[in-house]
Amino acid sequence: MAKEQFSRTKACATKTLYAVMKEMIRRGGSIPAKEIYPWVNDHVELTAWEKEPAGKMGYIRWTNSFQFYSIDYQKAGFIIKKNGTWYITPEGEKALKKNPEEVMNTANAAYHEWRRLNPKDDNPTEEPTDETVEKDNAVNLDLLESDARDGIRKYIISKSPYEFQDLVAALLRAMGYHTPFVAPKGKDGGIDIIAYLDPLGAQTPRIKVQVKHKPETAIGASDVRALSGVLKTGDIALFVTSGTYSTDARNAASGNDKFIRLIDGDDFIEMWQEYYDKMSDDDKNMLPLKRISFLGNNE
């Protein structure tokens, strides 16, 4: 059977998406969205045409095609995009037993079946004609959201450790907690923030917070175990980092007999966005956001 001839755009997406899915498996099942573009540029052979800017937004051709067709892979259940990270599913791992073109065809079919079952007009028997416009809107929104998240991340990175500590305290206040203790400058180690459910701290649980401003570092298990050691009856703990956690650190938290919640840099950004409207003006000004509305969907 003759091999289907894909357009240059589709062929580009086929090879880049396949390569990234393989890389997700190599990394244990996921990859931060911010690392995808640099990784592809370094590890996938791209033509001069694929590297050119194109379209009204001026995005590089391969990134446009990559994002455009990634929607098909989502509808096929091969990948999940969540909180700035891409995950490969068991269905995606199984799909990689096929060649890249077969994976793309399966994803295309899944997208068209999803669109058939979710028509945008009142006539469910009429084939939709706005696929390109719809997917272009989704691609542009995805890219803009990624740019916005990167901007927030860079702003956080520019902060000092004590400024990041103050951001964490502001987030807790927006969530309804009282923060009578935020460690002053010069304090070395120990608990950085204590948060209470009530102004007097009479109610339990009382929250002890460790904050690490290490955006390029994965926190290890020893730090998590050290935090566990200072918890007393009626205490729970939060460990907040502007970076990430090692697998051993996550295992140390989940397997601990005391409650320790780990919040990494991506979690922090998402929570800051979620609770931003509940902050005081002074707290908002520590990391100000601007709300902008884009055409989206109801998924």
One Martini backbone bead per residue (centre of mass of N, CA, C, O) as a GRO file, in nm:
protein
  299
    1MET     BB    1   0.095   0.037   0.024
    2ALA     BB    2   0.082   0.355  -0.016
    3LYS     BB    3   0.214   0.633   0.103
    4GLU     BB    4   0.108   0.901   0.243
    5GLN     BB    5   0.088   1.240   0.137
    6PHE     BB    6   0.201   1.496   0.306
    7SER     BB    7   0.218   1.785   0.401
    8ARG     BB    8   0.449   1.986   0.530
    9THR     BB    9   0.296   2.053   0.789
   10LYS     BB   10   0.210   1.763   0.868
   11ALA     BB   11   0.493   1.634   0.861
   12CYS     BB   12   0.611   1.807   1.084
   13ALA     BB   13   0.412   1.723   1.308
   14THR     BB   14   0.466   1.422   1.299
   15LYS     BB   15   0.769   1.427   1.391
   16THR     BB   16   0.749   1.609   1.649
   17LEU     BB   17   0.532   1.455   1.812
   18TYR     BB   18   0.674   1.184   1.817
   19ALA     BB   19   0.934   1.279   1.958
   20VAL     BB   20   0.797   1.390   2.218
   21MET     BB   21   0.666   1.127   2.308
   22LYS     BB   22   0.932   0.977   2.342
   23GLU     BB   23   1.050   1.175   2.553
   24MET     BB   24   0.837   1.133   2.770
   25ILE     BB   25   0.909   0.842   2.825
   26ARG     BB   26   1.208   0.890   2.901
   27ARG     BB   27   1.101   1.090   3.150
   28GLY     BB   28   0.828   0.926   3.266
   29GLY     BB   29   0.560   1.097   3.104
   30SER     BB   30   0.690   1.398   3.082
   31ILE     BB   31   0.677   1.765   2.992
   32PRO     BB   32   0.758   2.072   2.992
   33ALA     BB   33   0.648   2.310   2.784
   34LYS     BB   34   0.911   2.499   2.796
   35GLU     BB   35   1.098   2.241   2.677
   36ILE     BB   36   1.006   2.166   2.389
   37TYR     BB   37   1.132   2.366   2.188
   38PRO     BB   38   1.431   2.330   2.261
   39TRP     BB   39   1.436   2.025   2.211
   40VAL     BB   40   1.359   2.022   1.914
   41ASN     BB   41   1.587   2.208   1.812
   42ASP     BB   42   1.815   1.992   1.918
   43HIS     BB   43   1.671   1.686   1.810
   44VAL     BB   44   1.533   1.791   1.543
   45GLU     BB   45   1.507   1.781   1.206
   46LEU     BB   46   1.504   2.095   1.040
   47THR     BB   47   1.399   2.298   0.814
   48ALA     BB   48   1.406   2.607   0.688
   49TRP     BB   49   1.099   2.632   0.656
   50GLU     BB   50   1.025   2.540   0.954
   51LYS     BB   51   1.197   2.800   1.078
   52GLU     BB   52   1.001   2.997   0.981
   53PRO     BB   53   0.813   3.262   0.985
   54ALA     BB   54   0.444   3.279   1.035
   55GLY     BB   55   0.193   3.466   1.011
   56LYS     BB   56   0.051   3.706   1.212
   57MET     BB   57   0.227   3.617   1.476
   58GLY     BB   58   0.522   3.498   1.389
   59TYR     BB   59   0.550   3.206   1.409
   60ILE     BB   60   0.696   2.924   1.384
   61ARG     BB   61   0.609   2.678   1.181
   62TRP     BB   62   0.651   2.425   1.365
   63THR     BB   63   0.488   2.535   1.608
   64ASN     BB   64   0.218   2.559   1.468
   65SER     BB   65   0.183   2.263   1.375
   66PHE     BB   66   0.220   2.133   1.647
   67GLN     BB   67  -0.025   2.268   1.788
   68PHE     BB   68  -0.248   2.203   1.588
   69TYR     BB   69  -0.211   1.875   1.603
   70SER     BB   70  -0.227   1.835   1.917
   71ILE     BB   71  -0.537   1.829   1.928
   72ASP     BB   72  -0.570   1.548   1.806
   73TYR     BB   73  -0.405   1.399   2.032
   74GLN     BB   74  -0.604   1.470   2.251
   75LYS     BB   75  -0.864   1.341   2.125
   76ALA     BB   76  -0.712   1.052   2.123
   77GLY     BB   77  -0.554   1.028   2.412
   78PHE     BB   78  -0.226   1.070   2.404
   79ILE     BB   79  -0.255   1.358   2.544
   80ILE     BB   80  -0.181   1.593   2.819
   81LYS     BB   81  -0.271   1.925   2.924
   82LYS     BB   82  -0.119   2.055   3.238
   83ASN     BB   83   0.010   2.306   3.404
   84GLY     BB   84   0.261   2.323   3.189
   85THR     BB   85   0.215   2.010   3.108
   86TRP     BB   86   0.305   1.712   2.943
   87TYR     BB   87   0.126   1.403   2.882
   88ILE     BB   88   0.144   1.059   2.854
   89THR     BB   89  -0.048   0.800   2.768
   90PRO     BB   90  -0.120   0.475   2.730
   91GLU     BB   91  -0.226   0.528   2.442
   92GLY     BB   92   0.031   0.670   2.345
   93GLU     BB   93   0.228   0.438   2.389
   94LYS     BB   94   0.082   0.241   2.201
   95ALA     BB   95   0.098   0.417   1.938
   96LEU     BB   96   0.427   0.400   1.914
   97LYS     BB   97   0.419   0.117   1.760
   98LYS     BB   98   0.380   0.297   1.538
   99ASN     BB   99   0.403   0.498   1.294
  100PRO     BB  100   0.383   0.834   1.255
  101GLU     BB  101   0.154   0.832   1.035
  102GLU     BB  102  -0.046   0.653   1.193
  103VAL     BB  103  -0.077   0.837   1.433
  104MET     BB  104  -0.189   1.078   1.279
  105ASN     BB  105  -0.439   0.939   1.155
  106THR     BB  106  -0.571   0.864   1.423
  107ALA     BB  107  -0.593   1.154   1.530
  108ASN     BB  108  -0.762   1.273   1.302
  109ALA     BB  109  -1.005   1.081   1.338
  110ALA     BB  110  -1.067   1.168   1.631
  111TYR     BB  111  -1.128   1.461   1.573
  112HIS     BB  112  -1.364   1.420   1.365
  113GLU     BB  113  -1.542   1.261   1.560
  114TRP     BB  114  -1.565   1.480   1.773
  115ARG     BB  115  -1.690   1.694   1.582
  116ARG     BB  116  -1.940   1.529   1.502
  117LEU     BB  117  -2.039   1.510   1.815
  118ASN     BB  118  -1.962   1.848   1.819
  119PRO     BB  119  -2.141   2.059   1.696
  120LYS     BB  120  -2.177   2.422   1.612
  121ASP     BB  121  -2.466   2.352   1.532
  122ASP     BB  122  -2.815   2.247   1.471
  123ASN     BB  123  -2.673   2.034   1.256
  124PRO     BB  124  -2.552   1.711   1.304
  125THR     BB  125  -2.521   1.628   0.980
  126GLU     BB  126  -2.325   1.859   0.937
  127GLU     BB  127  -2.035   1.939   0.824
  128PRO     BB  128  -1.777   2.096   0.928
  129THR     BB  129  -1.592   2.416   0.819
  130ASP     BB  130  -1.410   2.534   1.094
  131GLU     BB  131  -1.140   2.392   1.175
  132THR     BB  132  -0.910   2.595   1.124
  133VAL     BB  133  -1.016   2.828   1.295
  134GLU     BB  134  -1.044   2.675   1.561
  135LYS     BB  135  -0.748   2.573   1.582
  136ASP     BB  136  -0.610   2.846   1.560
  137ASN     BB  137  -0.730   2.958   1.820
  138ALA     BB  138  -0.610   2.739   2.003
  139VAL     BB  139  -0.316   2.788   1.935
  140ASN     BB  140  -0.296   3.088   2.012
  141LEU     BB  141  -0.384   3.045   2.305
  142ASP     BB  142  -0.161   2.851   2.387
  143LEU     BB  143   0.075   3.043   2.323
  144LEU     BB  144  -0.016   3.279   2.504
  145GLU     BB  145  -0.022   3.120   2.768
  146SER     BB  146   0.275   3.043   2.760
  147ASP     BB  147   0.386   3.331   2.757
  148ALA     BB  148   0.255   3.420   3.021
  149ARG     BB  149   0.385   3.209   3.208
  150ASP     BB  150   0.677   3.291   3.144
  151GLY     BB  151   0.651   3.579   3.251
  152ILE     BB  152   0.585   3.502   3.542
  153ARG     BB  153   0.833   3.328   3.595
  154LYS     BB  154   1.047   3.554   3.548
  155TYR     BB  155   0.945   3.736   3.775
  156ILE     BB  156   0.998   3.537   4.005
  157ILE     BB  157   1.302   3.494   3.955
  158SER     BB  158   1.372   3.805   4.018
  159LYS     BB  159   1.333   3.740   4.298
  160SER     BB  160   1.382   3.716   4.611
  161PRO     BB  161   1.351   3.503   4.868
  162TYR     BB  162   1.176   3.706   5.039
  163GLU     BB  163   0.975   3.779   4.815
  164PHE     BB  164   0.870   3.493   4.774
  165GLN     BB  165   0.771   3.455   5.060
  166ASP     BB  166   0.559   3.686   5.040
  167LEU     BB  167   0.393   3.552   4.818
  168VAL     BB  168   0.306   3.308   4.981
  169ALA     BB  169   0.159   3.466   5.204
  170ALA     BB  170  -0.045   3.603   5.013
  171LEU     BB  171  -0.181   3.344   4.917
  172LEU     BB  172  -0.283   3.249   5.193
  173ARG     BB  173  -0.464   3.494   5.245
  174ALA     BB  174  -0.647   3.446   4.991
  175MET     BB  175  -0.734   3.154   5.124
  176GLY     BB  176  -0.795   3.249   5.449
  177TYR     BB  177  -0.536   3.298   5.601
  178HIS     BB  178  -0.320   3.346   5.870
  179THR     BB  179   0.005   3.551   5.897
  180PRO     BB  180   0.190   3.618   6.177
  181PHE     BB  181   0.440   3.449   6.041
  182VAL     BB  182   0.732   3.594   5.887
  183ALA     BB  183   1.036   3.561   5.811
  184PRO     BB  184   1.305   3.730   5.863
  185LYS     BB  185   1.575   3.862   5.790
  186GLY     BB  186   1.843   3.623   5.865
  187LYS     BB  187   1.697   3.371   5.870
  188ASP     BB  188   1.807   3.026   5.910
  189GLY     BB  189   1.589   2.839   5.833
  190GLY     BB  190   1.322   2.663   5.887
  191ILE     BB  191   1.043   2.836   5.940
  192ASP     BB  192   0.876   3.082   5.731
  193ILE     BB  193   0.566   3.003   5.785
  194ILE     BB  194   0.262   3.081   5.968
  195ALA     BB  195  -0.068   2.932   5.958
  196TYR     BB  196  -0.412   3.022   6.019
  197LEU     BB  197  -0.762   2.990   6.058
  198ASP     BB  198  -0.725   3.197   6.290
  199PRO     BB  199  -0.612   3.472   6.457
  200LEU     BB  200  -0.512   3.288   6.723
  201GLY     BB  201  -0.452   2.973   6.663
  202ALA     BB  202  -0.670   2.758   6.788
  203GLN     BB  203  -0.698   2.611   6.534
  204THR     BB  204  -0.711   2.314   6.356
  205PRO     BB  205  -0.476   2.334   6.152
  206ARG     BB  206  -0.141   2.409   6.150
  207ILE     BB  207   0.077   2.592   5.931
  208LYS     BB  208   0.384   2.488   5.795
  209VAL     BB  209   0.634   2.676   5.606
  210GLN     BB  210   0.838   2.603   5.330
  211VAL     BB  211   1.082   2.808   5.149
  212LYS     BB  212   1.209   2.785   4.802
  213HIS     BB  213   1.430   2.982   4.590
  214LYS     BB  214   1.474   2.738   4.319
  215PRO     BB  215   1.413   2.745   3.986
  216GLU     BB  216   1.671   2.529   3.895
  217THR     BB  217   1.567   2.324   4.123
  218ALA     BB  218   1.553   2.006   4.281
  219ILE     BB  219   1.406   1.894   4.541
  220GLY     BB  220   1.484   1.692   4.803
  221ALA     BB  221   1.420   1.455   5.047
  222SER     BB  222   1.572   1.584   5.290
  223ASP     BB  223   1.393   1.841   5.309
  224VAL     BB  224   1.128   1.694   5.369
  225ARG     BB  225   1.221   1.546   5.627
  226ALA     BB  226   1.293   1.801   5.786
  227LEU     BB  227   1.005   1.911   5.799
  228SER     BB  228   0.876   1.671   5.946
  229GLY     BB  229   1.052   1.709   6.218
  230VAL     BB  230   0.876   1.992   6.308
  231LEU     BB  231   0.621   1.842   6.360
  232LYS     BB  232   0.319   1.860   6.536
  233THR     BB  233   0.051   1.844   6.694
  234GLY     BB  234  -0.166   2.003   6.457
  235ASP     BB  235   0.019   1.976   6.208
  236ILE     BB  236   0.101   2.106   5.889
  237ALA     BB  237   0.251   2.103   5.552
  238LEU     BB  238   0.439   2.328   5.343
  239PHE     BB  239   0.606   2.310   5.023
  240VAL     BB  240   0.772   2.583   4.858
  241THR     BB  241   0.864   2.622   4.511
  242SER     BB  242   1.010   2.766   4.214
  243GLY     BB  243   1.054   2.482   4.122
  244THR     BB  244   1.120   2.149   4.195
  245TYR     BB  245   1.084   1.790   4.231
  246SER     BB  246   1.181   1.505   4.316
  247THR     BB  247   1.085   1.186   4.330
  248ASP     BB  248   1.184   1.140   4.622
  249ALA     BB  249   1.031   1.380   4.744
  250ARG     BB  250   0.745   1.285   4.672
  251ASN     BB  251   0.767   1.017   4.824
  252ALA     BB  252   0.825   1.139   5.106
  253ALA     BB  253   0.547   1.283   5.124
  254SER     BB  254   0.341   1.048   5.057
  255GLY     BB  255   0.490   0.845   5.285
  256ASN     BB  256   0.412   1.014   5.515
  257ASP     BB  257   0.260   1.043   5.841
  258LYS     BB  258   0.255   1.335   5.744
  259PHE     BB  259   0.132   1.631   5.625
  260ILE     BB  260   0.262   1.704   5.288
  261ARG     BB  261   0.264   1.977   5.071
  262LEU     BB  262   0.351   2.017   4.735
  263ILE     BB  263   0.479   2.323   4.574
  264ASP     BB  264   0.541   2.435   4.272
  265GLY     BB  265   0.586   2.666   4.034
  266ASP     BB  266   0.329   2.594   3.870
  267ASP     BB  267   0.133   2.583   4.106
  268PHE     BB  268   0.172   2.873   4.200
  269ILE     BB  269   0.070   3.017   3.948
  270GLU     BB  270  -0.214   2.894   3.947
  271MET     BB  271  -0.293   2.997   4.234
  272TRP     BB  272  -0.252   3.297   4.183
  273GLN     BB  273  -0.469   3.316   3.963
  274GLU     BB  274  -0.711   3.202   4.130
  275TYR     BB  275  -0.664   3.421   4.396
  276TYR     BB  276  -0.625   3.719   4.304
  277ASP     BB  277  -0.917   3.853   4.357
  278LYS     BB  278  -0.869   3.806   4.691
  279MET     BB  279  -0.671   4.027   4.710
  280SER     BB  280  -0.501   4.269   4.802
  281ASP     BB  281  -0.349   4.533   4.666
  282ASP     BB  282  -0.071   4.485   4.791
  283ASP     BB  283  -0.048   4.186   4.705
  284LYS     BB  284  -0.087   4.221   4.400
  285ASN     BB  285   0.176   4.408   4.360
  286MET     BB  286   0.387   4.175   4.374
  287LEU     BB  287   0.200   4.018   4.126
  288PRO     BB  288   0.079   4.148   3.863
  289LEU     BB  289  -0.227   4.123   3.683
  290LYS     BB  290  -0.384   4.083   3.354
  291ARG     BB  291  -0.695   4.076   3.221
  292ILE     BB  292  -0.769   3.866   2.932
  293SER     BB  293  -0.981   3.811   2.659
  294PHE     BB  294  -1.062   3.503   2.486
  295LEU     BB  295  -1.133   3.293   2.256
  296GLY     BB  296  -1.298   2.988   2.323
  297ASN     BB  297  -1.422   2.715   2.521
  298ASN     BB  298  -1.621   2.450   2.702
  299GLU     BB  299  -1.388   2.236   2.806
   0.00000   0.00000   0.00000
